[in-house]
Amino acid sequence: MNTRFLLAWAGVCLVFSASIAEASNIGFTFRGPASHMSEADWAMFRAEAREMLDSGKDDKTYHWANDDTGSSGSFTPNRSFEQDGLPCRLVTVTPAAGPAQGSQVMTVCRQPDDTWRIVR
């Protein structure tokens, strides 16, 4: 797996509840799907991600799509578990924007401040 893609999607997960301005500070300067996503795409991405993380059922795929830009993606929570006293989810993230698409499996845990953070 391309290391830049992995690091970029790790950053994407960190901004599930962040603003677009905060997301731009992470520096998505690679040739993956994130570099082709509009502000509206990010809003849809974050909304669907947050809903899926908060209340999505394991092994069910949740989709988002922006008909205006053609960007789309899906989230599949593979399993839920507890780690270090925090609720966590193993999630497959599959985005497509512009000419780029990809897929990444990551573990995210809900923090005490109610945000979700990547732990690996």
N, C-alpha and C positions, 0 to 999 in steps of 0.2 A: 504494500500500500504506500502511496506517495506520502512522505513525511509532511510536506507542506499541506496537503489535503487534510491529513489527520489533525494537525495543529489548528488549522483554520476551523474545522468543524468542532473541535474542542472549544474554541472561542465562541462559535455560534451557540453552543449549549450554555455557555456562561451568560449569554445575553437574552435568554428566554424571557426574562422579566425586565430587561434593560431597555433604554431608549435607543433610537437609531443613532443619536449623537454618541452615546456610549459605545455602541457597536463599532462605529467608524474608528474609534480610538484604538481598537484591538489591531487594526491594520490588515484587512482582508485584501491583500495585494497579490493574489495568486490567480491562476487561470481556471479555477473551479467554479461551481455554481454560484457561490456567494459573491463573486466578483461581478456577476451579471444580474443580481437581484436589485429591484427598485425598493424605495422606501415602502411602497404599498405591499410588495412581496414580503419584506421583513415583518410588517405588521401582521400579515396573514400567517406567516411562519410561526411567529411568537405566540399568537392567539391559539393556533391549533396545538402547538407544542405544550403550552401551559394547560390547556384543557385535557390533553392526553395524559400529561404527567399527573395532574391533580385527580382525575377520575376515570381515565381510560382503563379498559379491561385488558388483561394480558392476552397476548396472541391475537389481538384484533388490530387491523391496520386503519389508521386515521389519515385522511387525505386533505390537502389544501390545494387550491389552484387559483391563479389570477388570470382570468380570461383576457384582461387588457394587455398583459405582458407575455403571456404564454408560459410563465414560470409555474412550477408545481412541485409537489413533493409529498412524502408520506412519513409517518412515524409508526413504528410497531413496538409497543412495550412487550418485550419477550418474557419478562418475569419481574415480580415485585419481591423485595426482601428487606431486611433490616441490617444495617451495617453501622457499627459504633453508635448504636442507639438512634440512628436516623432512618427514616423510610427511604428506600432506594429503588431504582428501576433500571433494568438492563434494556436499552432501547436501540432499535435500528432506525437510523435517520437516512432517508433517501431523497435528496433534492435534485431538481432539474431546472436549469435556467440558462437561457441563451443556448450556446452549443454544448454546454457542459452538464454532466450528470455524475452522480456518485452515490456511494452508500457507505455508512460507517456504523459500527456497533459501539456503544459507549454506556458507561454506568454513570447515572446522575443521582444525587441524593438531595432531599429537601433539607435546607438549612433551618436553624432556629428562627431566622428572620423571614421564613416562608418563601425564599428563593430556591431555585434548583441549581446545583453546581455539579460539574463533572468531577468524579473522583478517580476515574481511569477509563 
